[in-house]
Amino acid sequence: MERQSTQTPDFTLLFESVMNSGGNICLHDYSGNTESNVRIAVDDSEFSYRTQKEFPSIVADIIDLAVAIHAADRLISQSLRQQQTKIHIVLPIRHPEILNQSSFQNKLSSFLEWATGSRWIFEFSKRVDLGRFVEQQPLLASSDPYIDEVVLWSGGLDALAGLYTHLKENRQISFMLFGTGSNDNAYARQKQIFQALLPSFPNRLNLCRVPIRFSESNLHIKNKIPRARGVVFTLLGAACTYLMGQKVLYLYENGIGAINLPYRKSAVGLDHSRSVHPLTLLRVSDLMSEIMGEEFRVRNPFLFWTKAEMCQQLSEDARHDLPPLTKSCDSPHRKQPIQCGYCSSCILRKQALAASQIEDRTHYIVPHGIRPVGDIRLHRQNMLAQVSTLKRLLNYSEDAIPRWESLTRRFPDLDDIVDRTHGMESLTPPEMRKNLIRLYQTYVLEWDAVEPQISRAFLSQVIDQPASQDFQMAIQ
């Protein structure tokens, strides 16, 4: 096919119509001068149960867009250290006159570059195939009970802790939990946690999943560092939210993980995920508002909470049985134990459960499995170095203004977060700065209380390993 003259891409993904039964993707790799074909399908049949009588065609386009982004993110192998990848997507949709508008294109490309580090070029053509089954069939049943909030449901500890907290705080609200992805284990986990909660909260929880499946992709090595998962999850969650008659999509993530400050001065951009970063939520909110022609918001009500604070209600109710059902690991293994126990997400999980006084019944490779090859201490060392840095910066002064200035000299992104999102949080800039200072103060205090307990798990498996150069860099 003819490539765009203004910007030569590294890859082009030429899509057939996205269907329930599968549609073809022709993947052109210009750097390797290769061409291959993969099929992809989306099962959105569970959207038959909704509150909106009609299935808006623009919502179907949002689903197609999410599928296309997911495909590119998984099929195009990338490295954190390589030059910026240019991705060209050609996708047939129902409303190219809307998605091809320059204002939407600019927002979409800028948003994806922010989230993934790649350059994205979209070309939307007119879809000629009939819509998927859910678009054509009549409404099967309205949501019963009425849905008050639609929430992203990942199967992680934050999603569980946030939902449990809201269920306990307001006993009248009902929830639609929305999940997606292409991993059978994740789907099983989402359902298992959902079912474990049902006896305690009858008639208040509903579960909806929209799986995306590849076929004929065995020749493709999947990208091991997908960066658009949060984007895809949020776009599909937004579609679910509209179909449930709502205008706000909720996700539950602790502020430490959402903002995800770099551990080292040398860490930039892709070194840290931006899936649920406050600026990501702002950008996707603006994107969805434009495509739908009305205000839409994605909100994280736990932005100013630590993970341990989110787990407090579980602790008070002694629900030690629920956290082991969740997964937090960045690099899950196929065999038991699944969670590694030494990546930053696993360590933050251990810290939160310890600080909230929840018995951690999770089986991790460290310390329960066979000791892995390599230095398992790096993430813990980097996290402790960051805690030490935060403590020093926060102790700079007792006054809020110089304390904030000290913090933002080292982490200037915090100023940008306040400037651009304080309105979305319904706060003044001084109020938001105060909340962020309290967040990091609490986090430091939690680490001070539980660090010896967390470190003991590593000592039995680490023998005579010299401190790594990366740790020395982390404390610079």
Protein Blocks (a to p, Z undefined) as FASTA:
>chain_A
ZZdfklccfbdcddddddfkopadddddfklopacdddddddfklmmpcfblbacfklmm
mmmmmmmmmmmmmmmccdfkbccdddddddddfblmlmmpmklmmmmmmmmmmmnopacd
ddddddfbdcdfklmpccfbdcddddfbdcddehpaklmmmmmmmmmmpmkbccdddded
jdfklmmmmmmmmmmmmmmmghkaccdddddddehklmpccdfbbfklmmmmmmmmmmmm
mmnopabdcddddfklmnopafbfklghjlpccklgfklmmmmmmmmmmmnopacddddf
klmpcfklmmmmmmmnopaklmmmpcfbfbdcfbdcfblolamklmmmmmmmmmnopacf
bdcfblmbccdedjfklmmmmmmmmmmmmmmmmmmpmbfklmmmmmmmmmmmlmmmmmmm
mmmnopafklmmmmmmmmmmmmmmmmmmmmmmmmmmmmmmmghiacdfklmmmmZZ
